[in-house]
Amino acid sequence: MLNKKNITQIILLSVFIVGLFTSYYFTDVYFDVKENIVETVCLSCIKMDPAPSMSFTFNTKNGKEHPDFIIDNLTKGPIFLAFRKTICDGCDIMDPLVEEVFNVEFGMDDHEEYIDFDGQNIFFKHINVDTTKDEFKETYTIYGGAGVPMFVAITLGEDDGVIRPYYRLEYGTLGEDTDSGRKEFLRYMMIEAINNYEQYSDEYNR
């Protein structure tokens, strides 16, 4: 027969075990939410629209190598990446404009396709940083990682005699007040990438 003391000890032990497993479970949930949602800033939600960088660079933001899918696709043409998160007012503004400029259709999740842009083959990739995985998730921090919407045009450039991936990073609604201005910005950003690519692609693909 269990006495009152034994019953109390069993109850306390059960409460401790349940608390331990609950803590373990919710700790994982916390870090998952923190990584996938909290750490990705919606720039429009905090009333930020960074000034355009207007420049290309060879160096990734975190010093890591360009992802394999970028290197593979650069043999076929320039690349355009559009990043968003699920809840993002600025992304809701920019996504329809991106669709119009690049003549593509995509939803909330990841989407990729090859498109013709002014006669040049382009690899287009739309990435939702809240739901994407693996190298596509890592791509967000490789090229920027400061918030969304985020846009990256990747092309080729010459770095001390070596042809390497060369990219331009832009954020937010691109510092433009009108949809027409934003579309023109995106278009010019891609044309710059195409011009560079056409200059260096023959040597890169030898």
C-alpha positions as CSV (number, residue, x, y, z in Angstrom):
1,M,0.0,0.0,0.0
2,L,1.2,3.5,-0.8
3,N,1.1,5.9,2.0
4,K,0.5,9.6,1.7
5,K,4.2,10.4,1.5
6,N,4.8,8.0,-1.4
7,I,1.8,9.4,-3.3
8,T,3.2,12.9,-2.8
9,Q,6.6,11.9,-4.1
10,I,5.1,10.2,-7.1
11,I,3.0,13.3,-7.9
12,L,6.0,15.6,-7.6
13,L,8.2,13.3,-9.8
14,S,5.4,13.2,-12.4
15,V,5.1,17.0,-12.4
16,F,8.9,17.3,-12.7
17,I,9.1,14.9,-15.7
18,V,6.2,16.6,-17.5
19,G,7.8,20.0,-16.8
20,L,11.1,18.8,-18.2
21,F,9.6,17.5,-21.4
22,T,7.4,20.6,-21.8
23,S,10.4,22.8,-21.4
24,Y,12.4,20.8,-23.9
25,Y,9.6,20.9,-26.5
26,F,8.8,24.6,-26.1
27,T,12.5,25.5,-26.2
28,D,12.7,24.0,-29.6
29,V,9.6,25.8,-30.7
30,Y,11.0,29.1,-29.3
31,F,14.3,28.8,-31.2
32,D,12.5,27.7,-34.4
33,V,10.1,30.7,-34.2
34,K,13.0,33.0,-33.3
35,E,15.1,31.8,-36.3
36,N,12.3,31.7,-38.8
37,I,10.2,34.7,-37.9
38,V,11.7,37.0,-35.3
39,E,15.2,37.3,-36.8
40,T,13.9,38.1,-40.3
41,V,12.9,41.8,-40.1
42,C,10.0,43.1,-42.2
43,L,11.5,46.5,-43.1
44,S,8.2,48.1,-43.9
45,C,6.8,47.0,-40.5
46,I,9.4,49.0,-38.7
47,K,9.0,52.0,-41.1
48,M,12.4,51.5,-42.7
49,D,13.2,51.8,-46.4
50,P,17.0,51.7,-46.8
51,A,18.6,53.9,-49.4
52,P,19.6,52.0,-52.5
53,S,23.2,50.7,-52.6
54,M,23.5,51.3,-56.4
55,S,26.6,49.1,-56.5
56,F,27.9,45.6,-57.2
57,T,30.3,43.6,-55.1
58,F,32.3,40.4,-55.2
59,N,32.2,39.7,-51.4
60,T,29.3,37.9,-49.8
61,K,27.9,39.5,-46.6
62,N,29.0,36.6,-44.3
63,G,32.2,35.6,-46.1
64,K,30.7,32.3,-47.2
65,E,31.0,30.9,-50.7
66,H,28.2,31.4,-53.2
67,P,25.7,28.5,-53.1
68,D,26.0,25.7,-55.6
69,F,22.8,26.6,-57.3
70,I,24.1,30.1,-58.0
71,I,27.4,28.8,-59.5
72,D,25.5,26.2,-61.6
73,N,23.0,28.7,-63.0
74,L,25.6,31.4,-63.7
75,T,26.8,29.3,-66.6
76,K,23.4,29.9,-68.2
77,G,22.8,33.5,-67.5
78,P,22.4,36.2,-64.8
79,I,20.3,35.5,-61.7
80,F,17.6,37.4,-59.9
81,L,16.6,36.5,-56.3
82,A,13.5,38.0,-54.6
83,F,13.2,37.4,-50.8
84,R,10.1,37.9,-48.6
85,K,8.6,36.6,-45.3
86,T,5.1,35.5,-44.9
87,I,3.8,38.6,-43.1
88,C,5.4,41.6,-44.7
89,D,3.6,44.7,-46.0
90,G,6.6,45.8,-48.1
91,C,6.8,42.4,-49.7
92,D,3.0,42.6,-50.5
93,I,3.8,45.9,-52.3
94,M,6.8,44.6,-54.2
95,D,5.8,41.0,-55.2
96,P,3.2,42.1,-57.8
97,L,5.7,44.6,-59.3
98,V,8.4,41.9,-59.5
99,E,5.9,39.6,-61.2
100,E,5.1,42.3,-63.7
101,V,8.7,43.3,-64.5
102,F,9.9,39.7,-64.9
103,N,6.7,38.3,-66.4
104,V,6.4,35.6,-63.8
105,E,3.7,34.4,-61.4
106,F,4.4,33.1,-57.9
107,G,2.5,32.7,-54.6
108,M,3.8,33.0,-51.0
109,D,6.2,30.1,-51.2
110,D,9.4,29.4,-53.2
111,H,9.3,29.6,-56.9
112,E,11.9,29.3,-59.6
113,E,12.0,29.4,-63.4
114,Y,14.1,30.4,-66.4
115,I,12.8,33.4,-68.1
116,D,13.6,35.6,-71.1
117,F,14.5,39.2,-70.1
118,D,15.2,41.4,-73.0
119,G,16.5,38.5,-75.0
120,Q,18.8,37.2,-72.2
121,N,18.1,33.9,-70.3
122,I,17.6,34.7,-66.6
123,F,17.3,32.3,-63.6
124,F,14.6,33.8,-61.4
125,K,14.0,32.6,-57.8
126,H,11.5,33.8,-55.3
127,I,12.3,32.7,-51.7
128,N,10.1,32.9,-48.6
129,V,12.6,33.0,-45.7
130,D,10.0,31.8,-43.2
131,T,9.3,28.5,-45.1
132,T,12.4,27.8,-47.3
133,K,15.0,25.3,-46.3
134,D,18.6,24.2,-46.7
135,E,20.8,26.2,-49.2
136,F,18.0,28.5,-50.1
137,K,17.5,29.6,-46.5
138,E,21.3,30.1,-46.1
139,T,21.3,32.2,-49.3
140,Y,19.4,34.9,-47.4
141,T,22.3,35.5,-45.0
142,I,25.0,35.0,-47.6
143,Y,23.9,38.0,-49.7
144,G,22.2,40.2,-47.1
145,G,20.1,39.1,-44.2
146,A,19.2,42.5,-42.9
147,G,15.5,42.3,-43.7
148,V,12.8,41.9,-46.4
149,P,11.8,42.6,-49.1
150,M,15.3,41.9,-50.3
151,F,16.5,41.7,-54.0
152,V,19.7,40.3,-55.4
153,A,20.9,40.5,-59.0
154,I,23.8,38.2,-59.6
155,T,26.1,38.5,-62.6
156,L,29.8,38.3,-63.5
157,G,32.6,40.7,-63.0
158,E,36.4,40.8,-63.2
159,D,38.3,40.8,-60.0
160,D,42.1,41.2,-60.5
161,G,41.9,39.3,-63.7
162,V,39.6,36.6,-62.4
163,I,36.0,36.4,-63.6
164,R,33.8,35.8,-60.5
165,P,30.2,36.1,-59.4
166,Y,29.3,39.8,-58.9
167,Y,26.1,40.9,-57.3
168,R,24.0,43.8,-56.3
169,L,21.8,43.9,-53.2
170,E,18.8,46.1,-52.6
171,Y,16.2,46.3,-49.8
172,G,12.6,47.5,-49.2
173,T,10.6,49.4,-51.7
174,L,13.9,50.6,-53.3
175,G,13.7,54.2,-52.1
176,E,11.0,54.9,-54.6
177,D,7.6,56.4,-53.8
178,T,5.7,55.1,-56.9
179,D,5.1,51.7,-58.4
180,S,6.3,52.9,-61.7
181,G,9.6,54.1,-60.1
182,R,10.0,50.7,-58.4
183,K,9.5,48.8,-61.6
184,E,11.9,51.0,-63.5
185,F,14.5,50.4,-60.7
186,L,14.1,46.6,-60.9
187,R,14.4,46.7,-64.6
188,Y,17.5,48.8,-64.6
189,M,19.0,46.7,-61.9
190,M,18.6,43.6,-64.1
191,I,19.8,45.4,-67.3
192,E,23.0,46.3,-65.4
193,A,23.5,42.6,-64.5
194,I,22.9,41.5,-68.1
195,N,25.4,44.0,-69.5
196,N,28.1,42.7,-67.1
197,Y,27.2,39.1,-67.9
198,E,27.5,39.6,-71.6
199,Q,30.9,41.2,-71.2
200,Y,32.4,38.3,-69.1
201,S,30.3,35.2,-69.9
202,D,32.5,33.8,-72.7
203,E,35.6,33.8,-70.5
204,Y,33.7,32.5,-67.5
205,N,32.2,29.6,-69.5
206,R,35.5,28.4,-71.2
